Amino acid sequence: MSVPHPAPGRTAAPRSAPGSNRLIASWAMVSTGAVVLVAIIVFALQNTGGVGFSFLWMHGTLPLSMALLVAGFGGAVLALLVGTTRVADLRRLTRGRRG
């Protein structure tokens, strides 16, 4: 009885347990998130100086790190809204062409 060999120049792919790719991807996302969180904490601790702001009827002082994080979050939400409406428009356009 002979043992099957892979074709010349090819190696047999290692078998992985079912779901192990998801486990690796989850671990990578969690570890990346932890590194980003540590970077945000260090950023916030290093930028505690106050900065004045005026927006419409609101006036006050915030720590610099908080002001930058709020501005970044607002920009991300705005980009998400614009992207979502663009995707919805494209889906509506492709559905119209099919039917």
N, C-alpha and C positions, 0 to 999 in steps of 0.2 A: 504494500500500500504506500503510495507516494504522497508527500505533503505538497499542497499547491504553493507555488512560489509566485511572487509578484512579477510582472513583466520587467524585462531589463530596463534599467534606468529609473524605475519607480520603486518607491518604498510603500509598504503597507501602511495605511493611515491608522493611527492608534484609535482604538474604540474608547469613547467617553460615555460616562454614565448618563442616562436620560436626565435632562434638565441641568446638567453641569454648566452648559454655556450660559444659561440664565443666571445661575449662581455666580459665575465669574463676572458677568455684566452687572449684577446687583452689587457685588462686592466692590467693583471698580467705581460704580456711581456713588456708593456710600463713602468710600475712602476719598474720592474727589470732593464730595460735598463737605466732608470733615476738614479737608485742607483749605477749601474756600472759606468755611466758617472761621477757622483759626485766623486766616488772613484778614477777614472782616473785623474780628475782635481786636487784632493788633492794630489795624487801621483806626478803629474807634478809640482805642486807648491812647494812641499817639496824637490824635487830633481833637483834643477836648476844649481847645480855645473857643470862646464865643464869637459868633458872627451875627451882625444885625441883618434883618431882612424886612422887606415890605412887599406885600402881595395883596392887591385890591384893598380891602379894608383892614387887613391883618398886618400888624407891625410887632416885631419882637426880636428876641435873641435866641439862637440855637447853638449848640456845639457844632463846629465845622463838620465833623464826621457825620452827624445826624442830617445836616442840611444836604451834604453830598449824597448820602444814601437815599434820602427822600427824593432828590432830583433824579438819581439813577433809576430808582424804582418807578417814578412817574414816566420816565422815558421808555422803560421796558414795557409798561402797561400800554402806553401810546403805540409803540411798535407792534405789540400783540394785537391791539384793536385794528390797526391798519392792515396787518397781515391776515387777520381773520376775515375782514371784509373782502380783501382781494381774493382769498381762496374761495369764499362763497360766490363771488362774481364769476370766477373761472369755472366752478362746478356748475353754476346755472347756465353758463355759456356752452359747456360741453354737453349738458343734458338736452339743450335746445337743438344742437346739431344732430344728436342721435335720433330724436323722435320725429 
